[in-house]
Amino acid sequence: MDRISFCLWAAVIAALCIDESLGGTREDGVGTAGKKPETASRGGIKTNLIELRGGELPCLEEEKQQQDHDFRQRVGRNCASNYSTQSLYGPGNYLMQISLGTPPQKFSVIMDSRSDLVWVQCRPCTTCSAAFQAIFEPAMSSTFANVSCNDALCSNLVDRGCAQDVCSYQNKDDNNQLVAQGRFYRDTLSILAPAFVNLKVPGFGFGCSEQNIGLQVLQVDGIAGFGRGPISLISQVGAVYGDRFAYCLKRSMPSNGLLNNVGPSKLVIGDIAVPSKEDQKAKKVQWSPMLKSEAHPSFYVLNLQGISVNNKKLKAPGDSFKVEKQGKGGTLLDIGVKMSKFSQPIFTALMDAMDATIEYKKYSESLAKFKACYIVPGTDVPPKLPTVTLHFAGGVNVVLPADKVFMDVDSAAGNAGRIMCLAADGTAQEFNVFGSAWQHGLGVIVDNEQSKVGFSDGDCNAPAARRLRRRTR
């Protein structure tokens, strides 16, 4: 082969490698996470989410398919088990599986759309939770690196510190209570999907928790922040594959007093989360612009302008849906909270509309946090319950059928039938909340690059296939 032919062949191979690679590294070994390429090609990955119910951690589909015996032994659970649990009022969080390091160390983490930080429990750990199943071993990773105090990633941490030029952090909940703290590092992130497919981002910034105060009752390994801030998982991965994600959540269906999870929900990360124009038209995707909250810039806030029950608008006070300039009064899109939450005036109007529409007898006894429950005769299949329509800015009308609006909380209520409760309450304060129960079966597309959210009829049974093409430079 002459020199010209060799160079041409080498150029073709190099182009293919760049086009299909799963992230890049600089010569110093620090990854390219956070560096936005100049041009874009559609890329990303499709993977699974599993709803966490009660204190039991179900096996992720990725674990089943990859048959990772060592990991199953380490986390102490058998992946041959099904998706069942007897806990009726589980936390309702959704789990995804990630890996950190080289070779990869696997973790099941909660997807949190209201926070940015990604963290797992690490060694050395002075305050570790016995419930945690996996601990990151920095010494076992060849790609592990410190984050200096003047690094851009460190400067984007809300509660940060510095010791010997190593960045540190604190993670706090909505009540400003400490959840975890430790040091902030870089390493290779892998997002796992079925059929041995991984999406990789070298140089990913994450928290290495050396003290874990929260999450001690849940058998999970950490948190994956999916907020709009620059250090979130979707922002760092989005710099390589596109700052967009989509999901379709499945509901655990009650049967004979038990909750049987019908299988994994779906999560899509990257540019492929946004369908083509042809598919958007076929799926009737509706887009609503996102608002920016000055006080909570990481939140996904929408402008909810009204609610209808069986196509009849609520008679709420005129300023009930008013959104202030700083985003206060808007509606959070949140998959970490099961119940939808509204201000008291909106919820009172919603309750009045339900009582005026539903002919079933109300269930008078207290049922945990449910405020409106009805006794549905066993002969009424499906039950005669109303639909709810959420009216968002941009002319978006999200119609929610009764099986999303209400939860079947007791299928064995004696001869009276079953008890179905409204999956909403009136405890909202600064924001209303569009909770995960009302999102079941709904296709949700979050496009951070265009600052908008799309809604469509979801296909939660679509296969979690892969497409790993990263954005080209």
Rosetta blueprint (number, residue, H / E / L):
1 M L
2 D L
3 R H
4 I H
5 S H
6 F H
7 C H
8 L H
9 W H
10 A H
11 A H
12 V H
13 I H
14 A H
15 A H
16 L H
17 C H
18 I H
19 D H
20 E H
21 S L
22 L L
23 G L
24 G L
25 T E
26 R L
27 E L
28 D L
29 G L
30 V L
31 G E
32 T L
33 A L
34 G L
35 K L
36 K L
37 P L
38 E L
39 T L
40 A L
41 S L
42 R L
43 G L
44 G E
45 I E
46 K E
47 T E
48 N E
49 L E
50 I E
51 E E
52 L L
53 R E
54 G L
55 G L
56 E E
57 L L
58 P L
59 C L
60 L L
61 E H
62 E H
63 E H
64 K H
65 Q H
66 Q H
67 Q L
68 D L
69 H H
70 D H
71 F H
72 R H
73 Q H
74 R H
75 V H
76 G L
77 R L
78 N L
79 C L
80 A L
81 S L
82 N L
83 Y L
84 S E
85 T E
86 Q L
87 S L
88 L L
89 Y L
90 G L
91 P L
92 G L
93 N L
94 Y E
95 L E
96 M E
97 Q E
98 I E
99 S E
100 L E
101 G L
102 T L
103 P L
104 P L
105 Q E
106 K E
107 F E
108 S E
109 V E
110 I E
111 M E
112 D E
113 S L
114 R L
115 S L
116 D L
117 L L
118 V E
119 W E
120 V E
121 Q E
122 C E
123 R L
124 P L
125 C L
126 T L
127 T E
128 C L
129 S L
130 A L
131 A L
132 F L
133 Q L
134 A L
135 I L
136 F E
137 E L
138 P H
139 A H
140 M H
141 S L
142 S L
143 T L
144 F L
145 A E
146 N E
147 V L
148 S L
149 C L
150 N L
151 D L
152 A H
153 L H
154 C H
155 S H
156 N L
157 L L
158 V L
159 D L
160 R E
161 G E
162 C E
163 A E
164 Q L
165 D L
166 V E
167 C E
168 S E
169 Y E
170 Q E
171 N E
172 K E
173 D L
174 D L
175 N L
176 N L
177 Q L
178 L E
179 V E
180 A E
181 Q E
182 G E
183 R E
184 F E
185 Y E
186 R E
187 D E
188 T E
189 L E
190 S E
191 I E
192 L E
193 A E
194 P L
195 A L
196 F L
197 V E
198 N E
199 L E
200 K E
201 V E
202 P E
203 G E
204 F E
205 G E
206 F E
207 G E
208 C E
209 S E
210 E E
211 Q E
212 N E
213 I L
214 G L
215 L L
216 Q L
217 V L
218 L L
219 Q L
220 V L
221 D L
222 G E
223 I E
224 A E
225 G E
226 F L
227 G L
228 R L
229 G L
230 P L
231 I L
232 S L
233 L H
234 I H
235 S H
236 Q H
237 V H
238 G H
239 A H
240 V H
241 Y H
242 G L
243 D L
244 R E
245 F E
246 A E
247 Y E
248 C E
249 L E
250 K L
251 R L
252 S E
253 M E
254 P E
255 S E
256 N L
257 G L
258 L E
259 L E
260 N E
261 N E
262 V L
263 G L
264 P L
265 S E
266 K E
267 L E
268 V E
269 I E
270 G E
271 D H
272 I H
273 A H
274 V L
275 P L
276 S L
277 K H
278 E H
279 D H
280 Q H
281 K H
282 A H
283 K H
284 K L
285 V L
286 Q E
287 W E
288 S E
289 P E
290 M E
291 L E
292 K L
293 S L
294 E L
295 A L
296 H L
297 P L
298 S L
299 F L
300 Y L
301 V E
302 L E
303 N L
304 L E
305 Q E
306 G E
307 I E
308 S E
309 V E
310 N L
311 N L
312 K E
313 K E
314 L L
315 K L
316 A L
317 P L
318 G L
319 D L
320 S L
321 F L
322 K L
323 V L
324 E L
325 K L
326 Q L
327 G L
328 K L
329 G L
330 G L
331 T E
332 L E
333 L E
334 D L
335 I L
336 G L
337 V L
338 K L
339 M L
340 S E
341 K E
342 F L
343 S L
344 Q H
345 P H
346 I H
347 F H
348 T H
349 A H
350 L H
351 M H
352 D H
353 A H
354 M H
355 D H
356 A H
357 T H
358 I L
359 E L
360 Y L
361 K E
362 K E
363 Y L
364 S L
365 E L
366 S L
367 L E
368 A L
369 K L
370 F E
371 K L
372 A L
373 C E
374 Y E
375 I E
376 V E
377 P L
378 G L
379 T L
380 D L
381 V L
382 P L
383 P L
384 K L
385 L L
386 P L
387 T L
388 V E
389 T E
390 L E
391 H E
392 F E
393 A L
394 G L
395 G L
396 V E
397 N E
398 V E
399 V E
400 L E
401 P L
402 A H
403 D H
404 K H
405 V H
406 F E
407 M E
408 D E
409 V E
410 D E
411 S L
412 A L
413 A L
414 G H
415 N H
416 A H
417 G L
418 R E
419 I E
420 M E
421 C E
422 L E
423 A L
424 A E
425 D E
426 G L
427 T L
428 A L
429 Q L
430 E L
431 F L
432 N E
433 V E
434 F E
435 G L
436 S H
437 A H
438 W H
439 Q H
440 H E
441 G L
442 L E
443 G E
444 V E
445 I E
446 V E
447 D E
448 N L
449 E L
450 Q L
451 S L
452 K E
453 V E
454 G E
455 F E
456 S E
457 D E
458 G L
459 D L
460 C L
461 N L
462 A L
463 P L
464 A L
465 A L
466 R E
467 R E
468 L L
469 R L
470 R L
471 R L
472 T L
473 R L
